[in-house]
């Protein structure tokens, strides 16, 4: 009885694997892999910095509708985003170093 249950589960897994192989490959979907997600995060950091810089320039030029408190908040958001990016990079480098130092 237990063997039949195992065979049934194995057959279901094989069927699922065949269906997955026939479906669209995840690697072709942009941003579905680690490097894609990392690039999206870096692009978001870049956009935050660009927005903060543009808003600061608009405030300096005296354009109406740009408040100092909004500029300062966006500059802080930009700074925090950059610090987060640096910390993620440091963790990735540390993890890579740990993996390279592992003995087989």
C-alpha positions as CSV (number, residue, x, y, z in Angstrom):
1,X,0.0,0.0,0.0
2,X,2.8,2.5,0.9
3,X,4.6,1.6,-2.4
4,X,1.5,2.5,-4.4
5,X,1.3,5.8,-2.7
6,X,4.9,6.6,-3.4
7,X,4.5,5.6,-7.1
8,X,1.4,7.8,-7.3
9,X,3.2,10.8,-5.9
10,X,6.2,10.1,-8.2
11,X,3.9,9.9,-11.2
12,X,2.3,13.2,-10.2
13,X,5.7,14.9,-9.9
14,X,6.7,13.6,-13.3
15,X,3.5,14.9,-14.9
16,X,4.1,18.3,-13.2
17,X,7.7,18.3,-14.5
18,X,6.6,17.6,-18.0
19,X,3.9,20.3,-17.9
20,X,6.4,22.8,-16.6
21,X,8.9,21.8,-19.3
22,X,6.2,22.4,-21.9
23,X,5.3,25.8,-20.5
24,X,7.1,29.1,-21.0
25,X,10.6,29.1,-19.5
26,X,10.9,31.4,-16.5
27,X,14.4,32.6,-17.5
28,X,12.9,34.3,-20.6
29,X,10.6,36.5,-18.4
30,X,12.6,39.7,-17.7
31,X,13.3,40.3,-14.0
32,X,12.4,36.7,-12.9
33,X,16.0,35.7,-12.0
34,X,18.3,37.1,-9.4
35,X,20.3,39.3,-11.7
36,X,17.1,40.7,-13.2
37,X,15.8,41.5,-9.7
38,X,19.2,43.1,-8.8
39,X,19.1,45.2,-11.9
40,X,15.6,46.4,-11.1
41,X,16.6,47.4,-7.6
42,X,19.6,49.3,-8.9
43,X,17.4,51.1,-11.5
44,X,15.0,52.0,-8.7
45,X,17.9,53.5,-6.6
46,X,19.0,55.4,-9.6
47,X,15.5,56.8,-10.3
48,X,15.2,57.8,-6.6
49,X,18.5,59.7,-6.8
50,X,17.6,61.4,-10.1
51,X,14.2,62.5,-8.8
52,X,15.8,63.9,-5.6
53,X,18.5,65.7,-7.6
54,X,16.0,67.2,-10.0
55,X,13.7,68.3,-7.2
56,X,16.7,70.0,-5.4
57,X,17.7,71.8,-8.6
58,X,14.1,73.0,-9.1
59,X,14.1,74.3,-5.5
60,X,17.4,76.1,-6.1
61,X,16.0,77.7,-9.3
62,X,13.0,79.0,-7.3
63,X,10.4,77.1,-9.3
64,X,7.0,77.3,-7.6
65,X,5.4,74.3,-6.0
66,X,8.7,72.9,-4.7
67,X,8.8,72.9,-0.9
68,X,12.0,72.7,1.1
69,X,10.6,69.9,3.3
70,X,9.8,67.8,0.2
71,X,13.3,68.3,-1.1
72,X,14.9,67.3,2.2
73,X,12.7,64.2,2.5
74,X,13.6,63.1,-1.0
75,X,17.3,63.7,-0.4
76,X,17.1,61.5,2.7
77,X,15.2,58.8,0.8
78,X,18.0,58.9,-1.9
79,X,20.7,58.6,0.8
80,X,19.0,55.7,2.5
81,X,18.4,53.9,-0.8
82,X,22.1,54.3,-1.7
83,X,23.2,53.0,1.8
84,X,20.9,50.0,1.4
85,X,22.4,49.3,-2.1
86,X,25.9,49.5,-0.6
87,X,24.9,47.1,2.2
88,X,23.4,44.6,-0.2
89,X,26.6,44.7,-2.3
90,X,28.7,44.2,0.8
91,X,26.6,41.2,1.8
92,X,26.8,39.7,-1.7
93,X,30.6,40.1,-1.7
94,X,30.8,38.5,1.7
95,X,28.6,35.6,0.7
96,X,30.6,35.1,-2.5
97,X,33.9,35.1,-0.4
98,X,32.4,32.6,2.0
99,X,31.4,30.3,-0.8
100,X,34.8,30.5,-2.5
101,X,36.5,29.6,0.8
102,X,34.4,26.5,1.3
103,X,36.2,23.2,1.0
104,X,34.8,20.6,-1.2
